[in-house]
Amino acid sequence: MADERIQILKDLLLELHHGASAESVQERFNKHFKGVSAIEISMMEHELMNSDTGITFEDVMGLCNVHANLFKGAIADVDVPDAEQEGHPVKVFKDENLALRAAIMRIRRIIENYAKPENEKFGQEILKGLKHQFALLGQFHNHYTRKEKLFFPIMERYGHDSPPKVMWGVDDEIRALFKDAKTVLDKLPDASLKVLSQKFEAFAKEFEEMIFKEEAILLMILLETFSQDDWLQIASESDAYGYAIIKPTEKWEPYRESFDKEAAADQAKEEGAVALHSGQDTSSSEESNTKIIDTPEGQFTITFRPKEKETAAERTALQPFGNGYLSVEQANLILNNLPLEITFVNKDDIFQYYNDSVPAAEMIFKRTPSQLGRNVELCHPPKVLDKVKKIFELLRSGKRHKVDMWFKSERLGKFVYVTYAAVRDEAGDFQGVLEYVQDIQPFFELDSDSNRDI
């Protein structure tokens, strides 16, 4: 893509930032662009937030709706057949948006009917239905969390770290708007229906704008960037975070070419296929796999040489370990059987390890493999980032050795105790931060009699 094209996009957004009207910018945009790649949008935002313009991700987030309107009807589409298959994360994501849109429409109709005098005698039934639809719509939290925990880490690995920051910030604003509306709903019939309608429409406007941003911008970036293996990883980890209203009807299993040496060799003999790499004799190679591929242009023989398998560490051999001996396998089992959720972030602020004390779906702080290797700052929503930075600075500097906190989780209905501890080596040098999370609800339920039958 041309640097000039990205520069034009950057200039247009700078004009918006400095107060230019959307109409004047739109006219210039239409003059220079017929179709714009979502990748270019990502690069443009990255340039804005990492240049000396003084524009922060909060500024970009504030202009997010203006940006989206600018690109409406101009985003270049991407044709990826996999994405239309049942169970593919993109198909699931779009189906959820359809279901969430439907819930919004139903809530609007119910509010309208609830306000009609002739329906006053059905007030309790209508209110019950309204709360049910709000509960369904509230499942958008799962939709957003999957996006933030599964899509964003892979985007960052490909260098697209600016769009996740902006979108996560807007997600949290939308969550807050929904909470405001639900607070009014919970006070009905004593609260004002007009206020509820206003609060709900404020939420719905931003929510529907986000649907456009997800489908016309975010997914386009992902479809241009992610590999099939990336999507398979997302699909395999999605259950841990749940879904919004609908669930995949079947597991997505894409067609994968099998590089079977014997089958390919037999097929090559029968059909007399010609190797794709002319002059290269692959028929006698024992180290390569071959595959005959039928295409509209004819048959091709593809040669694939697999990577040599790395020698696996001996997981069962005993090693000197602390005050005794443990194998890697035993150490892993011990860590996974502790009644704690453990996370380790190394001295370079990289999320390096978590244990499997409970299934991901039951975790207090959900962790999945996609997040490994991610900078710890990117693992948290923008609204808590300052707190995270402060904790890490206290531990890194030695001003604190531990930081403890506890809270009552409404989602889980239990008390949670969280500890952040500085990890230092024998020389006292900082090596990272260990977070351990514990469900302490059982402690409140202990029998006052300390003598128990064993």
C-alpha positions in Angstrom: 0.0 0.0 0.0 1.3 3.5 -0.8 2.6 5.7 2.0 0.9 8.6 0.2 -2.5 7.0 0.6 -1.9 6.4 4.4 -0.7 10.0 4.7 -3.9 11.3 3.2 -6.0 9.3 5.6 -3.9 10.5 8.5 -4.3 14.1 7.4 -8.1 13.7 7.1 -8.3 12.5 10.7 -6.0 15.2 11.9 -8.4 17.7 10.3 -11.3 16.1 12.2 -9.3 16.2 15.4 -8.8 19.9 14.9 -12.5 20.7 14.4 -13.1 20.3 10.7 -16.7 19.3 9.8 -17.4 15.7 8.9 -19.0 16.9 5.7 -16.0 18.8 4.4 -13.7 15.9 5.2 -16.1 13.4 3.6 -15.9 15.4 0.3 -12.1 15.1 0.2 -12.2 11.5 1.2 -14.6 10.6 -1.7 -12.3 12.5 -4.1 -9.2 10.4 -3.2 -10.6 7.0 -2.3 -12.9 4.5 -4.0 -12.2 1.6 -1.6 -10.1 1.7 1.5 -8.5 -1.4 3.1 -9.1 -2.0 6.8 -5.3 -2.6 7.1 -4.8 1.0 6.0 -7.1 2.2 8.8 -5.1 0.2 11.3 -1.8 1.6 10.1 -3.3 5.1 10.1 -4.4 4.9 13.7 -1.1 3.4 14.7 0.7 6.4 13.0 -1.5 8.9 14.7 -1.0 7.4 18.2 2.8 6.9 17.8 3.7 10.2 16.1 4.5 13.7 17.4 1.0 15.0 16.6 0.1 14.8 20.3 -2.9 12.6 19.6 -3.5 9.9 22.1 -5.6 6.8 21.9 -8.2 8.6 24.0 -8.4 11.2 21.2 -8.8 8.6 18.5 -11.4 6.8 20.7 -13.4 10.0 21.0 -13.4 10.4 17.2 -14.2 6.7 16.6 -17.7 7.2 15.4 -16.7 10.0 13.1 -14.0 7.8 11.6 -16.5 4.9 11.1 -19.0 7.2 9.3 -16.2 8.4 7.1 -15.4 4.9 5.9 -19.0 3.7 5.6 -19.6 2.4 2.1 -15.9 2.7 1.2 -14.4 -0.3 3.0 -13.0 -2.8 0.6 -14.4 -6.3 1.2 -12.5 -9.5 1.6 -13.7 -12.8 0.3 -12.8 -15.6 2.6 -15.0 -18.7 2.2 -14.0 -20.2 5.6 -15.6 -17.2 7.3 -19.1 -18.2 6.1 -18.8 -21.8 7.5 -20.8 -22.8 10.6 -18.7 -22.5 13.7 -16.1 -20.2 12.2 -15.4 -17.4 14.7 -16.3 -14.7 12.1 -19.7 -16.5 11.3 -20.4 -16.8 15.1 -19.4 -13.1 15.6 -21.8 -11.9 12.9 -24.6 -14.2 14.0 -24.3 -12.8 17.5 -24.6 -9.3 16.1 -27.8 -10.2 14.3 -29.2 -11.7 17.5 -28.2 -8.7 19.6 -29.7 -6.3 17.0 -33.0 -8.3 17.3 -32.9 -8.0 21.1 -32.5 -4.2 20.7 -35.5 -4.0 18.4 -37.6 -6.1 20.8 -36.7 -3.9 23.7 -37.8 -0.8 21.8 -41.2 -2.4 21.0 -41.7 -3.5 24.6 -40.9 0.0 25.9 -43.3 1.5 23.4 -46.1 -0.9 24.4 -45.3 -0.5 28.2 -46.0 3.2 27.8 -49.5 2.8 26.2 -52.4 3.3 28.7 -54.4 0.4 27.3 -51.6 -2.0 28.3 -51.5 -0.8 31.9 -53.2 -4.0 33.1 -50.5 -6.1 31.5 -47.8 -4.0 33.2 -46.2 -6.8 35.2 -46.1 -9.2 32.3 -44.6 -6.6 30.0 -42.0 -5.6 32.6 -41.1 -9.3 33.0 -40.6 -9.6 29.3 -38.5 -6.3 29.2 -36.2 -7.6 31.9 -35.8 -10.9 30.0 -34.8 -9.1 26.8 -32.3 -6.9 28.8 -30.8 -10.1 30.2 -30.4 -11.5 26.7 -28.9 -8.3 25.4 -26.6 -8.2 28.4 -24.8 -11.2 27.0 -23.0 -8.8 24.7 -20.4 -8.8 27.5 -19.4 -12.3 26.3 -19.2 -11.0 22.7 -16.9 -8.1 23.7 -14.8 -10.2 26.0 -14.1 -12.8 23.3 -13.1 -10.0 21.0 -10.8 -8.5 23.6 -9.2 -11.7 24.9 -9.0 -13.7 21.7 -8.9 -11.4 18.7 -6.8 -8.6 20.2 -3.8 -10.6 21.3 -3.3 -12.1 17.8 -3.8 -8.7 16.2 -1.0 -7.3 18.4 1.3 -10.1 17.3 0.8 -9.0 13.8 1.6 -5.4 14.8 -1.9 -4.0 15.0 -1.8 -2.8 18.6 -3.5 0.6 18.2 -7.1 -0.5 17.1 -7.4 -2.9 20.1 -6.6 0.0 22.5 -9.2 2.3 20.9 -11.9 -0.4 20.5 -11.5 -1.7 24.1 -11.9 1.8 25.4 -15.1 2.3 23.5 -16.3 -1.2 24.6 -16.0 -0.1 28.2 -18.0 3.1 27.5 -20.7 1.0 25.9 -20.7 -1.3 28.9 -21.2 1.7 31.2 -24.1 3.0 29.1 -25.8 -0.4 29.3 -25.3 -0.4 33.1 -26.9 3.0 33.3 -30.0 1.8 31.4 -30.3 -1.3 33.5 -30.1 0.6 36.7 -33.2 2.5 35.7 -34.9 -0.7 34.5 -34.3 -2.3 37.9 -36.3 0.5 39.5 -39.4 0.1 37.4 -42.3 0.6 37.8 -41.2 3.4 40.2 -38.6 4.9 37.8 -39.4 7.1 34.8 -40.0 5.1 31.6 -38.9 8.2 29.6 -35.6 8.2 31.4 -35.2 4.5 30.7 -35.9 5.0 27.0 -33.4 7.9 26.8 -30.7 5.8 28.6 -31.4 2.8 26.4 -31.2 4.8 23.2 -27.9 6.3 24.2 -26.6 2.8 24.7 -28.2 1.4 21.5 -26.7 4.2 19.3 -23.2 3.5 20.4 -23.8 -0.3 20.4 -25.0 -0.3 16.8 -22.1 2.0 15.7 -19.8 -0.6 17.3 -21.4 -3.4 15.2 -20.5 -1.5 12.1 -16.9 -1.0 13.3 -16.6 -4.7 14.1 -17.9 -6.0 10.8 -16.7 -3.3 8.4 -13.4 -2.5 10.0 -12.2 -5.0 12.6 -13.2 -8.2 10.8 -11.7 -6.9 7.6 -8.4 -6.4 9.3 -8.6 -9.9 10.8 -9.6 -11.6 7.5 -6.7 -9.9 5.7 -4.2 -10.8 8.5 -5.1 -14.0 10.4 -4.1 -17.4 9.2 -6.4 -20.4 9.3 -4.5 -21.7 12.3 -5.2 -18.4 14.1 -8.9 -18.9 13.5 -8.7 -22.5 14.7 -7.1 -21.3 17.9 -9.8 -18.7 18.5 -12.5 -21.3 17.8 -11.0 -23.8 20.3 -10.7 -21.1 23.1 -14.1 -19.4 22.6 -16.1 -21.6 24.9 -14.2 -20.3 27.9 -15.6 -16.9 27.4 -19.1 -17.8 26.3 -21.4 -16.4 23.6 -24.1 -13.8 23.2 -27.6 -15.2 22.8 -26.6 -17.8 20.2 -24.0 -20.6 20.2 -22.2 -22.3 17.4 -24.4 -25.0 16.0 -21.4 -27.2 15.1 -17.6 -27.3 15.4 -15.8 -25.6 12.6 -13.4 -28.1 10.9 -11.9 -26.5 7.8 -10.7 -28.6 4.9 -6.9 -29.2 5.2 -4.7 -30.7 2.6 -3.0 -33.9 3.8 0.6 -34.2 2.8 0.7 -38.0 2.9 3.8 -39.3 1.1 2.5 -42.7 0.1 -0.9 -41.5 -1.2 0.6 -38.6 -3.1 3.3 -40.8 -4.6 0.7 -43.4 -5.8 -1.4 -40.6 -7.2 1.6 -39.1 -9.0 2.4 -42.4 -10.6 -1.1 -43.0 -11.8 -1.7 -39.5 -13.2 1.8 -38.6 -14.3 1.6 -35.3 -12.6 4.5 -32.8 -13.1 6.2 -31.3 -10.1 5.5 -27.7 -9.5 9.2 -26.9 -9.2 10.6 -27.7 -12.7 13.8 -29.7 -12.8 13.5 -30.8 -9.2 13.2 -34.6 -8.7 10.9 -35.2 -5.7 9.8 -38.7 -6.4 12.7 -40.4 -4.6 12.9 -38.0 -1.7 12.3 -39.7 1.6 12.4 -36.4 3.5 9.7 -34.6 1.6 5.9 -35.1 1.4 4.1 -34.5 -1.9 0.5 -33.7 -2.7 -1.4 -33.6 -6.0 -3.7 -30.6 -6.2 -6.5 -30.3 -8.8 -7.1 -26.7 -9.9 -9.1 -25.2 -12.8 -5.6 -24.6 -14.4 -4.7 -28.3 -14.1 -2.9 -30.5 -11.7 0.0 -29.5 -9.6 2.3 -31.5 -7.3 3.3 -29.6 -4.2 6.4 -30.7 -2.3 6.4 -30.1 1.4 9.4 -30.7 3.6 8.2 -30.7 7.3 10.3 -29.1 9.9 12.4 -31.4 12.0 10.8 -32.1 15.3 12.5 -30.6 18.2 13.7 -33.1 20.8 11.2 -32.9 23.7 12.5 -32.3 27.2 12.4 -35.4 29.4 9.4 -34.5 31.4 9.6 -37.4 33.8 13.3 -37.2 34.8 13.9 -35.9 38.3 15.8 -32.6 38.6 17.1 -30.8 41.7 14.2 -28.6 42.6 14.2 -26.3 45.6 14.7 -28.5 48.7 14.2 -31.7 46.9 13.7 -33.3 43.5 10.9 -33.0 41.0 10.3 -33.8 37.4 8.8 -31.2 35.0 5.7 -33.3 35.0 5.4 -33.4 38.8 6.0 -29.7 39.1 3.3 -29.0 36.5 0.8 -31.3 38.4 1.6 -29.6 41.7 1.0 -26.1 40.3 -2.2 -27.3 38.7 -3.5 -28.8 41.9 -2.9 -25.7 44.0 -6.3 -24.0 45.0 -5.1 -20.8 43.3 -5.1 -19.3 39.9 -1.5 -18.4 39.2 -0.2 -16.0 36.6 3.4 -15.1 36.1 4.5 -11.9 34.2 8.3 -11.7 33.6 10.6 -8.8 34.2 10.0 -7.5 30.7 6.2 -7.3 31.4 5.4 -10.3 29.2 2.6 -12.6 30.3 4.6 -15.9 30.4 2.6 -18.5 32.4 -0.6 -19.5 34.0 -1.7 -22.7 35.7 -4.7 -25.0 35.0 -6.2 -25.2 38.5 -9.7 -25.1 37.0 -11.1 -25.2 33.5 -10.9 -21.9 31.7 -14.7 -21.5 31.8 -14.6 -21.6 35.6 -11.7 -19.3 36.1 -12.2 -16.1 38.2 -9.8 -14.3 35.9 -10.1 -16.2 32.6 -6.8 -17.1 30.8 -6.3 -18.8 27.5 -3.2 -19.6 25.5 -3.8 -16.8 23.0 -2.8 -14.3 25.7 0.6 -15.9 26.4 3.5 -13.7 25.1 1.3 -10.5 25.4 2.5 -7.4 27.1 0.7 -7.2 30.5 -0.5 -3.7 29.7 -2.4 -5.0 26.7 -4.1 -7.7 28.8 -6.1 -5.1 30.7 -8.8 -2.6 29.6 -7.7 1.0 29.3 -9.8 2.1 32.3 -7.7 0.0 34.8 -4.3 0.5 33.1 -3.1 3.2 35.4 -3.8 1.0 38.4 -1.9 -2.0 36.8 1.1 0.3 36.0 1.2 1.6 39.6 1.1 -1.9 41.1 4.0 -3.1 38.9 6.0 0.0 39.6 5.6 -0.5 43.4 6.8 -4.1 43.1 9.6 -3.5 40.6 11.0 -0.6 42.7 11.0 -2.6 45.9 8.6 -0.1 47.6 6.2 -3.0 48.1 6.8 -6.7 48.1 3.1 -7.6 47.8 -0.1 -5.8 46.9 -3.3 -7.4 48.1 -6.9 -6.7 47.3 -10.2 -8.4 47.6 -13.7 -7.9 46.3 -17.2 -9.5 46.0 -17.8 -10.8 42.5 -21.4 -10.2 41.5 -20.9 -12.5 38.5 -19.6 -15.4 40.6 -21.4 -14.7 43.8 -18.2 -15.1 45.9 -15.4 -13.3 47.6 -12.2 -13.2 45.7 -8.7 -12.5 47.2 -5.9 -11.3 44.8 -2.2 -11.0 45.6 0.5 -9.5 43.4 4.0 -10.5 44.6 7.4 -9.4 43.4 9.6 -12.3 42.3 13.3 -11.7 42.9 16.3 -14.0 42.5 18.9 -14.8 45.1 20.8 -11.6 44.3 17.6 -9.6 44.9 17.1 -8.7 41.3 13.5 -8.3 40.1 12.4 -11.2 37.8 8.7 -10.5 37.4 5.4 -10.5 39.2 3.4 -13.5 40.4 -0.4 -13.0 40.7 -2.4 -15.6 42.6 -6.1 -15.5 42.9 -8.2 -17.4 45.4 -11.9 -18.0 46.0 -12.2 -17.2 49.8 -16.0 -17.7 49.9 -15.6 -21.1 51.7 -13.7 -19.3 54.5 -16.8 -17.3 55.3 -18.8 -20.5 55.5 -16.6 -22.4 57.9 -18.2 -23.9 60.9 -17.4 -21.9 64.1 -16.4 -25.2 65.8 -12.7 -25.8 65.0 -13.0 -29.4 65.9 -14.2 -31.3 62.9 -14.4 -35.0 62.1 -11.7 -36.3 59.8 
